[in-house]
Amino acid sequence: MDLGSMDPLVEAILISFDESGNIDLGLKSQAVAYCQQIRENPTICRICIEKLRSCMFPQVRFWCLQTLHEVIRVNYSLMGSDEKDYVRNSVLSISFSKDAIVGILGAGAPAFIKNKLAQVIVSFIYFEYPGIWSSVFLDFLQNLNRGTDVIDMFCRILNVLDDELISLDYPRSPEEVAVSTRVKDSMRQQCVSQIVRAWYDTVTLHRDTEPELCSLVLDTMSRYISWIDIGLVANDAFVPLLFDLILLEGLSAQLRCSAAACISAIVLKRMDPQAKLSLLESLQIGRVFGLITSDDPELVSGVAVLLRDYTMEVLECLKRATTEESRSQSVKLLDEVLPSVFYIIQKYEADSGFSIVQLLSSYVSTLKGVPSLNDKELHNIGQILEVIRSQIRYDPAYRDNLDSMDKIGIEEEVQMTDYRKDFLVLLRGVGRVAPDFTLMFIRNALISAVSSSLDRNVEEVEAALSLFYAIGESQNEDLLRCEEGLLSELVPMLLSTRFPCHSHRLVALVYLDIVTRYIKFVQVNIQYISMVLAVFLDERGIHHPNGNVSQRASYLFMRVVKLLKSNLVPFIETILQGLQDAIVRFTNIDYMSKAFTGSEDGSHIFEAIGMLIGMEDVPMEKQSGYLSSLLTPLCQQVASLLSTSKVDREDESVKLAIIQQIIMAINALSKGFSERLVTARRPAIGHMFKKTMDILLEVLVVYPHIEPLRNKVVSFVHRMVDTLGESVFPYLPKALEQLLTESEPAEMVRFLMLINQLICKFNTSVQDIVEEVFPVIAGRFSHMIPMDAVLSGPGTNTEVFRELQELQKIFYTFLHVITMHGLSSVFLSPKGIGFLDQLVQLLLHTSCNHSDPLIRKACVQIFTRLIKDWCIGPHEEKVPGFQKFVIETFATNCCLYSVLDKSFEFRDANTLLLFGEIVLVQKVMYEKFGDDFLIHFVSRGFPTAHCPQNLAEQYCQKLQVLEVVPSLFPVHCEQGKHYNIPDHAYFLDNIHSWMFLKLDDILIKMFTS
């Protein structure tokens, strides 16, 4: 490799570090490879030391130090003692030699070189202190008089030692923890007091001339205070020095903050509560209170952290106080510091380092259980509430963005929602210790917000309302229903208030949420119902100019109706009049209108109306009139749209969207009517829904291939099945016929869900319908998903495969529902018998091989039911050959071989459920077939599985007396391991079946992972 006249290694290092972009990539790769080749040289340590002494390029020096650090860290145990001595003495010499200092540690030397040299030395400390290199710290202490560069280097070594070994801020391995303990113990015995003295002397000597060096020394000191003797620093020498540095205005903010960090470290030192309390009191922290008004933000930030730490420690002493004296002492210190803490929080932007919520929550926790708060505590609570209110307030700069919900507004709302979480948790904690005071604060905040200046009105009102909403979560049920107290004043005040900024989206939304949250108060105080209705029916709710607010109001109004329900009967006329224009949007929309939005928020309005007029408390004549006035225009509009000829594509899409919207509205409306009402009590109501069903089913005829419309009609049919009961039967053939015109997997899933609902609700009453559709369903399923189709594993995570997986799952549910609801004769009907053999083979294959244990379980349950239905006795059967198939094929393959397969994992809960069904079906087969099953199962199956004869005989004896009950017994397997089977499955009681005993290698493999 030709690298010219320069030293090849130096040139290679310079090329590899070059970031100018002027070096050819191929040449750079060669340089990197050459450097790596040199790294593998057995004499690499000597090469690096020589380059450190002779070469002035920072890149080369850094590479050499980095290489030394890596060699020591990774290959220390492989290094010879001579090599270790050479490297150790060399780096120490570099650190102290006056010639070397000029080059490596001088004022112009890069910090990354110094830090890397510190890492090399710390690597030696890791392995050699105190055993081999016991004098490392003393060596530096004795040379500190060589100048500030050595002091700087010593601080860097101590900092790196803390970062890489001592500090608990990083996860450590057990080995690192042991080394850390060894190093700290040795330093305590040997040199800590001398190091502390050196810190003191350095700061005292250089505070005026070298503020940056003194700041570095104090930063290092703050790291070590947590584990050294506190008396070394918390004394009459160091503490006054530190406070002098903090308070002296002529010093740099960096140095003053470093001194404050040392006081914080002293404050945070772990010790006995009483000793800590004495320490805190001796610090006379009030000396720094005046600094929080400084114009220097860096200094204020440093003092703020000190006051935070001090306050947290005082609170901890208060929590752990065991005597009245120590409690009084803690409260006194707390009362002194809290005003400054509150000032900092309210005056300056809070950062994550200040931990506002943690500090204030800690204070609130000290008040729990206090029977009555005194004036000072209530004042502090008020300060905390004011902090919460100010912190959750939006910035007025984003007001328009938040109203229009543009990208900036959305981001701001998401950030604020996340930021508020902890503050609102704090609010609820405050509400628990001072409930009345908190509500009074919120009341005053609302009054103040209403009268605030226009430039802050939106944010003030929204913050006050958010407080009221959040505190409601901590209010118990009895308080919400109470007719007295502050809530009885707050809720009516809220309902009657018209905020000037109510048109803003944020204010309107939180206002509606509050009304909904406190609706239980209105349930008791029904005199306010009219006020609640006014909120939702005027421009504050459903008629709000902002579409998002109107949509949210519709949903919340539906929830309110659901809660108040019978109390709203006298107001039905008022409600319908107030919603008339909303209803008109659905009954008189010109489908050619280009202004149509397709919004679905109207469904909530119709659901609310349905719940209102669907109550039996409503007189029949009025109920019929209300329903007719709603259904008739909607149905007429659908009929009109269906009868008109097709128009251009754009107008046709609007037309379809209107039909979809109307179907959804009718569906929502019907939710309020019970089956008893429309079929038994007031059949005229049911007749209206039947007429509606006639019209809506026509949609499937006119638009058989429009999926969104089909989905809405299917949803409506589901609803009518629940509402009309058996009177829906005459309409099912037409509906099912149209729904079967589509054969896509997703369409088949929706169709099967409808059929399953019919079977589950009506049982054998729908046998004729099921007999008609079963052959079609079975044929399409076998065409879409062959029995050997693989729907799981690599390459199946696509939308197509997910649809097929869902279809397969719902099809087995369909078969399960048929058998479990007394309809297994459907499989034997003239139209279904042709699929019987294919069906039985599919169930067998799935019960033995499917990857989902729950689907296999369902198939086993199907077989269990078919055996009960079709096999009357040992020699009587409804289906010729079925008994033979069950005994010779199903029993051995599903109940034996599939269980022995290595994929049968007994440690899986779902697999245990499957196994329980397998045990159960064996019992059922024995009850139905007697010895025919038992003899074949034991004589043909067990020998194939290499089961010993004595265990086969034991199995026969136990099965004959078996009662299937929940049990818990150990599974024995390889190396004596025990796996307990949970009692939620069905298992053999008090029996160690041969499948659970140690047999030959085949069975051992079965039960091991």
TIFITI-611877 format. One record per residue (C-alpha): x, y, z; residue in one letter. Coordinates in steps of 0.001 Angstrom, whole numbers, plus 500000, padded with zeros to 6 digits. Example, Ala and Ser with C-alpha at 12.3 -4.5 7.8 and 13.67 -1.06 7.14 Angstrom:
BEGIN
512300495500507800A513670498940507140S
This chain:
BEGIN
500000500000500000M501736503137498770D501141505987501242L503953508278500148G506778509716502264S504686510257505459M504595507522508086D502109504964506672P500151504597509903L499880508352510449V498701508907506896E496218506020507121A494762507439510358I494453510918508851L492717509551505758I490325507375507781S489322510380509943F488910512760507000D485353514082506655E485982516679503954S484614514491501194G487743515011499094N489171511552499785I488399508734497384D486143506148499078L488310503290497915G491405504902499382L489557505591502621K488504501939502843S492122500911502316Q493207503256505101A490635501869507529V491693498309506676A495356499213507196Y494616500724510615C492748497606511601Q495644495480510440Q498042497492512624I495632497074515582R496185493325515356E499960493698515626N501250492070518853P503294495219519601T500366497602519096I500682499080522603C504305500084522018R503393501517518587I500636503652520145C502865504999522937I505561505954520454E503065507803518245K501629509586521270L505083510906522134R506144511832518624S503080512841516626C501212516115517132M498112515334515019F495031515137517308P493505512437515096Q496536510224515539V496690510765519281R492994510017519612F493360506821517557W496279505688519671C494461506342522969L491305504699521665Q493291501637520620T495028501439524002L491677501707525784H490218498903523672E493244496631524141V493239497061527926I489469496669528224R489236493539526044V492642491858526249N493981492820529676Y494247489203530807S496315488371527674L498795491180528166M502178490384529724G503253492049532956S506060493930531183D503634495271528597E501184496402531309K503972498144533235D505173499865530068Y501728501190529113V500834502182532686R504064504067533271N503862505686529867S500353507112530223V501232508312533723L504353509954532352S502329511596529586I499958512947532215S502744514552534297F505656515310531975S505997518993531261K506923518288527670D503930516006527199A501599518402528921I502323521054526359V501322518697523604G498582516563525138I497131518366528136L497835522020527412G495175524666527160A494917524145523421G494543520371523580A491122519085522475P488826517848525251A488249514551523452F491973513739523760I491933514407527507K488777512362528008N490194509428526056K493387509518528114L491194509472531242A489430506377529910Q492745504580529445V493731505298533050I490301504251534376V490682500960532481S493787500260534542F491957501259537737I489204498758536873Y491657495859536790F494480496963539088E493236499139541931Y494107498628544729P495896495318544173G498504496206541539I498346499964541071W497438501051544597S499059504480544256S497129505740541234V495147508403543097F498093509332545324L500276509702542217D497917512360540895F497402514048544238L501161514454544637Q501449516056541199N498534518503541378L501053521249542162N502397520895538601R499593523135537368G495940523464536477T496269521045533548D496994518172535926V494071519217538134I491865519253535050D493097515792534061M492526514403537560F488928515678537532C488332514067534163R489656510745535489I487322510936538479L484390511812536205N485100508935533823V485494506604536803L482040507677537988D480470507304534537D481952503924533684E482021502206537052L480540503935540109I477389505839539133S474095504048539740L472441505984536899D473526503246534491Y472767499510534601P475710497499535905R476580493831535656S477235491896538886P480941491939538069E480924495723537618E479051496175540896V481678494083542690A484535496093541146V482767499363541985S482422498302545618T486086497288545743R487240500627544308V485026502756546567K485978500857549719D489659501243548915S489328504930548118M487482505553551394R490330503944553342Q493179505430551365Q492583508769549730C489045510211549813V489884512716552562S492941513867550606Q490890514219547411I488289516319549263V491071518498550689R492454518952547163A489001520038545945W488774522599548733Y492260523961548145D491762524198544394T488478526085544644V489804528401547357T492970529169545395L491559529505541852H487963530761542352R488807534211541006D491343533284538311T490136529910536971E486325529806537340P485907527064534709E488412524817536464L486708525422539817C483352524626538236S484789521336536925L486144520514540394V482748521167542032L480914519156539383D483246516256540145T482731516701543861M478921516631543490S479223513182541907R481116511726544866Y479230513201547825I476593510457547707S479050507744548853W481795509457550792I481675510445554468D479258513386554634I481337514972557367G484097515629554843L481963518163552987V479056519087555320A481297520994557728N482221524471558845D484791524827556092A483105523550552938F479484524627553444V480327528318554017P482617528195550979L479876526759548803L477319529317549934F479855532105549407D480262530932545819L476498530752545306I475801534189546741L478774536173545365L477458538206542433E480792538772540739G481330535065539967L480204533297536807S476771531650536775A478427528334535869Q480543528327539029L477634529436541216R475421526668539791C478156524090540373S478319525161544016A474530524858544236A474801521346542778A477169520397545587C474709521672548199I472007519625546422S474209516539546648A474664517163550376I470899517577550761V470227514315548902L472732512292550934K470946509257552372R470903509164556162M468712508722559208D465634511039559107P466524512862562305Q470127513375561207A468882514554557815K466523516995559483L469357518432561554S471521518734558455L468794520509556488L468175522918559329E471880523709559651S472156524692555983L470000527798556520Q468702527470552968I466861530776553232G470115532453552211R469465531596548562V465775532555548381F466625536015547097G468436534557544065L465209533331542447I464514536901541343T467851537117539521S467961538173535876D470329535290535075D468204532295533943P471114529858534362E471553530840537995L467806530697538675V467683527222537137S470518525995539360G468948527460542501V465557526034541495A466979522511541373V468567523041544804L465263524218546301L463439521315544670R465824518774546169D465723520502549541Y461906520546549553T461674516880548540M464005515893551393E462042517968553914V458849516274552742L460507512892553150E461506513816556702C457923514899557376L456573511565556114K459026509619558284R458674511804561376A458066509718564489T457763512482567060T455746515666567243E458970517643567579E460458516295564340S457138516822562578R456948520438563757S460566520964562734Q459842519573559236S456703521690558833V458655524807559813K461324524155557170L458621523387554630L456760526606555327D459987528524554792E460835527034551393V457425526533549729L456779530209548866P460010530289546865S459155527001545179V455730528283544164F457298531507542906Y459723529587540694I456990527361539297I454692530259538459Q457351532684537267K459483530512535017Y458840527919532359E458859524510534009A461311522011532607D461387518285533057S464284518571535485G462294520525538025F459732517701538513S456830519945539482I454230517213539737V456441514875541753Q457245517580544287L453685518845544682L452254515331544806S454678514521547589S453405517520549555Y449765516576548977V450453513034550170S451598514415553548T448111515887554022L446258512613553569K444508511610556730G444721515089558219V441227515667559693P441220519422559142S443693521524557184L444976524713558820N445166528084557096D448774527634556001K448036524224554465E444954525573552712L447039528447551380H449548525950549975N446728523908548461I445494527074546790G448983527692545424Q449107524145544055I445729524568542363L446919527832540850E450021526056539549V447876523337537980I445581525897536369R448465527866534902S450301524769533684Q447332523273531812I446486526536530072R447013526694526311Y449225529306524712D447026532009523099P449359531936520091A447760528647518994Y444146529753519510R443162529854515839D445049526650515056N443220524802517831L439873526082516635D440391525131513010S442249521908513858M444975522408511289D448231520458511518K449742522831514075I446554522771516153G446394518989516156I450030518696517275E449533521272520023E446424519541521338E448133516152521376V451130517568523246Q448970519403525767M446778516359526363T449867514333527195D451409517129529295Y448225517585531305R447907513979532420K450152514200535488D448788517591536513F445209516309536402L446209513300538497V447644515805540974L444380517758540848L442377514688541781R444773514052544660G444228517611545893V440475517105545506G440626514142547847R442415515980550672V440512519270550296A437311518577548302P435318521677549206D438322523986548873F439065522534545425T435509523015544198L435518526563545547M438750527262543689F437233525933540465I434107528038541036R436200531162541456N438344530233538465A435209529953536309L433901533315537479I437296534890536921S437665533304533480A434316534617532278V435371538166533104S438968537827531839S440274539964528989S439469538907525449L443124538206524658D443153535354527237R439461534546527595N439482531332525577V442469529822527371E441330530880530844E437827529485530361V439066526246528810E441535525679531671A438889526348534339A436410524044532612L439062521335532256S439665521511536007L435963521062536678F435774518144534261Y438845516391535710A437790516775539343I434519515032538498G436405511772538054E437290511722541747S433785512606542930Q431982509591544374N428501508549543333E426819509873546464D428390513309546080L427304513551542457L423739512754543472R423743515078546475C421232517921546461E423399520131548678E426976521377548742G429101523241546224L428104520994543339L424516522153543767S425820525657543064E428451524817540448L426367522657538103V423435525122537771P425923527973537370M427624526086534572L424346525230532825L423175528822532887S426447530483531893T426989531732528357R430720532098527842F431764534830525387P434179532353523812C431693529478523527H432089529477519764S435676528221520147H435966524480519581R438011523682522707L435679525558525064V432546524056523539A433881520494523667L435002520529527304V431764522287528285Y429682519477526765L431887516839528380D431343518456531781I427565518513531386V427634514826530482T429973513901533354R427757515590535959Y424460514335534542I424001512075537580K423529515256539589F420679516167537229V419161512695537657Q418481513631541270V417833517315540684N415416516949537784I414512520659537929Q417650521233535850Y416655518900532996I415315521765530903S418649523562531273M420541520443530164V418316520082527118L418862523725526235A422645523162526283V422424520361523748F419695521802521564L420978525365521136D424169526766519619E426231525386522520R425602521817521351G424050520228518296I423605523604516585H427180524735517237H428750526271514116P431795523991514386N431078520594512803G433320518703515226N431469520179518191V428074519444516654S429085515846516020Q430392515400519557R427241517024520953A425076514510519069S426952511605520612Y426922513065524125L423221513899523838F422548510240523102M424430509303526293R422479511855528309V419180510506526977V420252506993527910K420847508117531514L417829510367531984L415451508397529755K412087508178531626S412611511643533113N412570513040529580L409088511839528598V407484515231529361P410087516922527156F409760514737524046I407858517379522101E410459520008523005T413310517729522029I411794516778518683L411154520426517868Q414724521311518802G416054518542516567L413718519232513666Q416334520843511441D418780518031512209A416135515505511209I415330517470508072V418892517037506923R418076513370506517F414542513600505161T414740516460502669N418194516315501165I418229516784497416D420536514010496333Y421802516183493480M423125518706496042S426865519124495818K426920520310499443A426197516847500828F428987515773503202T428081512177503997G428620512846507709S427383510112510048E426886512228513150D423124512145512602G422898508527513715S423434509543517342H420495511929517127I418253509193515775F419452506754518416E418603509303521099A415170509899519579I414588506149519350G415381505700523045M412955508515523880L409961507522521816I410601503778522228G409758503779525943M406546502126527067E405887505231529156D405024507089525951V401284506785525086P400683504478522157M399011507114519941E401851509563520418K404452506849520005Q402933505760516692S402725509355515549G406326510121516464Y407630506993514765L405513507467511674S406636511078511303S410225509852511273L410042506603509304L407606507689506608T409704510535505125P412862508434505331L411276505452503609C409673507659500985Q413004509199500199Q414675505796499842V411861504591497601A412152507724495494S415899507366495141L415600503692494203L412969504419491545S414893507163489762T417033506268486801S420757506210487133K422563509504486641V426214510409486093D428855508871488329R429301511826490678E425593512282491297D425148508523491650E427731508443494427S425861511223496253V422628509278495822K424176506115497270L425636508056500184A422187509479501020I420617506005500988I423395504720503200Q422887507633505594Q419130506992505821I419573503273506472I421996504098509240M419549506608510749A416677504091510705I418939501441512202N419898503808515023A416267504791515563L415179501161515970S417627500559518848K415202502204521254G412390499708520617F412289496382522457S411037493114521001E408292492892523627R406977496342522718L406839495887518943V405543492305518927T403355491850522023A402421495195523521R402111497419520438R402161495401517211P401357498514515184A404888499698515896I406230496395514635G404144496799511478H405913500093510738M409297498450510998F408158495612508744K407080498101506091K410451499788506479T412189496445506054M410284495839502804D411650499064501371I415209498723502617L415566495146501355L414810496506497918E418178498264498107V419855494853497785L417869494229494608V418649497560492963V422258497745494155Y423369494136494728P427103494830494383H427626498065496344I429465496837499450E428877499842501775P425123499658501097L425058495892501592R426861496274504913N424357498856506145K421405496689505091V422916493622506800V423361495681509958S419716496701509728F418609493065509307V420635492164512413H418782494880514288R415380493725513007M416092490154514116V416468491467517664D413560493899517388T410894491942515474L411681488465516768G410013485639514838E407855488084512908S410963488802510840V410809485314509277F408757486258506172P411418488785505184Y414423486517505617L414214484516502367P414435487664500262K417232489108502384A419278485910502398L418767485345498690E420129488795497861Q422999488506500305L424091485225498744L424577486869495372T428087487875496486E430667485187497198S433735487142498285E435247485957501616P434396489187503445A430781489022502226E430516485377503271M431775486270506741V429040488885507174R426422486460505843F427496483696508249L427365486118511164M423731486817510313L422927483105510044I424659482430513365N422573485149514999Q419371483600513636L420295480128514891I421363481346518332C418160483357518762K415560481019517242F417164477537517501N415183474897515587T412608477422514421S414927478382511568V415651474795510470Q414012475255507086D416061478380506412I419304476714507471V418554473656505301E418196475975502316E421402477953502803V423687475210504149F424459473557500787P425284476916499225V427541477888502114I429297474510502217A429880474547498462G431337478038498430R433527477383501448F435051474234499946S435729476165496753H437371479114498552M439324477124501133I440284473530500219P440761471141503126M444562471093502719D444894474880502363A447657476449504479V446473479749505942L449253480358508461S453006480658508342G455390482560506048P453758484617503306G450257484559504808T450326487970506464N448345489646503694T444822491055503470E443702488166501246V444910485528503703F443486487424506679R440064487411505023E440332483673504353L441417483046507956Q438417484993509218E436099483070506866L437489479739508035Q437020480709511668K433436481906511196I432597478780509134F433622476469511972Y431620478669514315T428673478198511951F429020474392512106L429412474556515872H426296476710516261V424271474322514091I425211471248516117T424916472910519526M421398474256518808H419777470970517865G420129471353514106L422545468539513266S419757466995511140S420490469777508635V423560467787507591F421273464830506826L418611466756504894S418135465897501205P420028469040500172K422767468657502766G423504464922502667I425694465343499608G428182467341501653F428201464996504649L431290462945503787D433242466058502793Q432113467799505975L433096464921508270V436524464631506635Q437041468382507016L436132468252510710L438464465284511230L441354466987509468H440838470221511392T440424468539514793S443778466815514283C445896469361512427N444728472948512710H447252475386514183S444641477055516425D443798474843519456P440469476632519944L439287475773516421I440359472159517000R438449472232520295K435303473433518507A435607470598515974C435992468012518758V432876469457520416Q431022469112517110I431985465429516943F430879464961520553T427444466380519752R427106464403516508L427916461174518362I425178461994520881K422659462919518167D423355460218515584W424445457205517648C421575455858519743I423360452794521125G426162450297520429P424436448944517316H421906451672516501E422754454690514377E420957457271512254K423833457585509811V425109454257508471P428876453939508815G429243456907511125F429851454760514200Q432528452776512397K434180455986511209F434207457421514709V435661454276516300I438231453402513661E439275456807512334T438285459721514555F439136458099517899A442649457002517012T443629459985514876N442192462792516987C442199461304520509C445542459539520286L447903460366517444Y447238464111517391S447896464257521146V451206462444520685L452332464912518031D455147467204519158K453030470265518311S450603469352521112F451941471691523786E450559470947527238F451980474150528667R449625476168526485D446288477006528162A444248476695524953N445822473321524208T444746472150527661L441172473171526865L441405471119523671L442745468161525621F439843468417528035G437398468044525122E439381465072523797I439064463345527168V435352464145527261L434662462735523796V436380459478524797Q433969459130527681K431022459856525347V432258457251522846M432519454652525596Y428990455471526806E427599455138523273K429679452301521839F430807450392524916G433463447729524425D433409448177520633D435168451493521057F437360450441523964L438688447257522384I439507448889519055H441071451963520650F443297449886522940V444137447006520597S444789449053517464R445859452451518725G447928451811521826F450351449285520305P451101451720517473T452013454277520117A454183451682521928H452055451772525056C452843449006527597P450078446439528063Q449662447097531787N449014450783531174L446506449957528430A444622447771530886E444734450521533499Q443336452977530944Y440394450650530221C439599450272533905Q439765454011534619K437707455016531578L434856452713532573Q434477454439535944V435511457917534803L433542460970535834E434754464016533964V435285466744536548V437740469620536970P440955468370538489S444571469228539009L447334466705538687F450962466718537565P452178465746534132V455341463667534444H457901464006531735C461612464098530999E464083464492533868Q461411464487536530G459890467835535533K456307468483536606H453815470592534715Y450617471282536620N447483471318534471I445074474117535472P441671473255536851D439826475184534136H440046472194531794A438386468819532093Y440723465990532911F440778462487534237L440221462593537978D442816460867540168N444281458978537225I447748458939535776H446886457996532224S449666456371530315W449877459559528272M451174461302531421F453741458684532420L457311458268531322K457077455818528375L459493455403525526D461394458143523739D458454459027521508I456254460063524436L459104461774526268I459688464025523253K455994464829523215M456049466449526640F459291468366526345T459643471695524692S
